[in-house]
Amino acid sequence: MSDEYKGRALDLKKEISYADGAVISKILLKKETGNITLFSFDKGQGLSEHTAPFDAVVQVVEGEGAFIIDGTLHTVKEGEMIIMPANIPHDVQAAEQPFKMLLTMIRSEK
C-alpha cells in the first residue's frame, strides 16, 4: 500500500466516483491493526448480509444509506455515523439514492 493519502487533506466526496450498477471500494489505509476504506454505492446496490469479527464505524460522507443491523433498519444520512457491532449480522444498501461512506475497522479483541 502506498502512502499517497498520508499527510494531506482529503475531500472524501471527490476521492471516489460512482459507477453504474456497482459498489466501489478504495482502501485509504491498511494496517495489521485495521483498515480505513472509502466506498461508493450506486442506487440499488449494496453489500449482502454478513458479520465481521470486529466493530466497524461507518460515516456517511454523501447521500444516505440503509443499514440493517440484526434485522433493524437504520437510515444514516450525510454527516452521520453508525457503529456496526462485531458478530452481529448486517447489510448495507443504497436503496433510494447513491451514497458514499467511510468504513473504519479496528482489529481488536478487547
PECOR-V290855 format. One record per backbone hydrogen bond with DSSP energy under -0.5 kcal/mol. CO is the residue of the C=O (numbers start at 1). NH is the residue of the N-H. Records with the same first field share a line. If there is no record, write none. Layout:
CO = NH / NH
This chain:
3 = 6
5 = 8
10 = 12
11 = 14 / 15
12 = 16
19 = 22
22 = 42
24 = 40
26 = 28 / 38
29 = 36
31 = 34
33 = 107
34 = 31
35 = 105
36 = 28 / 29
37 = 103
38 = 26
39 = 101
40 = 24
41 = 99
42 = 45
45 = 94
47 = 92
50 = 90
52 = 87
55 = 106
56 = 58 / 84
57 = 104
58 = 82
59 = 61 / 102
60 = 79
62 = 100
63 = 78
65 = 67 / 76
66 = 68 / 93
67 = 69 / 74
68 = 70 / 91
69 = 72
72 = 69
74 = 67 / 76
75 = 77
76 = 65
77 = 80
80 = 60
82 = 58 / 84
83 = 85
84 = 56
85 = 88
89 = 70
90 = 50
91 = 68
92 = 47
93 = 66 / 95
94 = 44
99 = 41
100 = 61 / 62
101 = 39 / 103
102 = 59 / 104
103 = 37 / 105
104 = 57 / 106
105 = 35 / 107
106 = 108
